[in-house]
């Protein structure tokens, strides 16, 4: 059973200077890269979607997420190595670094 976040995202044209509510990074087992998404919603929504995907039949479960641009990204739940959620306003950045 796929989990989805942000399926009802508002159009970006309504507010062209809008900033994302959170950034989500998911590490994938045996992959040097990580998935990085900007999502609307709350961290609790994302955590629930991930827990639902991990709680189902993990060999066939997919975690599906929809980013702020409307792109749908899926990863097999049993390949998730780690999840990092950064909500807007929780950290302050200085300079050009992340």
N, C-alpha and C positions, 0 to 999 in steps of 0.2 A: 504494500500500500504506500504510494508515494506521498511525501510531505511537501508542502509548498508554502513559501512565505512571499508576501508582496505581490500576490496575484492581482490585487486590485489597486495597483499603483496609479497615482494621479499622473496626468500628462505633464511632461517636463515643460511644455510651452506655457502652461499656466503660471509658472514661476521660474523664469530663465536663470535667476541667480540662486536657486535653491541648492543647499548643500545636503549631502546624504546624512541620514540619521546615524548610521553605523557602518563600520568596515568589518567584514568577516574574512578570516583567512583559515583555510582548511588544508592541513597537510595530508598528502596521499601516500600510502604505504608504497615503498619501492619506487618513488618518483622524486627527483631532485627539486621539482617545482611545487608550488602550493597554489591552490585556488584562491583568488582574491576577489571579493565582491563588495559592492556598496549596496546596502539594503535599507529600505524603509521599514518601520516597525520597531519593535522592542527586542532587547536581548532575550527576554523570557519567551517570546514567540519563536525565535531561532532555536533556542535551547530545546523547547518542546518538540519542534519539528525534527531536530537531530535525534533526540531521545526516542521519538516515535519510529524513526527509520531504523535505529539500532535495536529497538525492542522487537521489531517484526522479524520474520525469517531472514536473518542477516545475510545468507548466501545469495538471496535474490532481491533484497530490498535496495531501492535507490533513494537517495536524498536529492530531491528536486528543490531548487531555490530560484526565485525570480529577482533579478537585480533592478536598480532604479531605472535602467534603460529598457526594461521589459524583456531582457534576454533570460532564457531559462537555461540553467546549468544543472547537470546531474552528475552524481558520483555514486558508485556502489558503496553502500553503508559499511560493508565489511572491509573496505580499503581506507577508511578514515583513520589517520594516525593521531591527529590533534585538531583542536578547534580553538581559534583565538578571536575574541569579539572585542572590538573597540568602539564604544558608543561615543557619539559627538559630545564634546565637552568634558570627557573623563581624563584626557591627557592634553598637555600643551606642547606644541612643537615649536622649535626655534630653528631658524635657518631653512635649509633645503631638505633635510633628512625626514624620514618617516616618523 
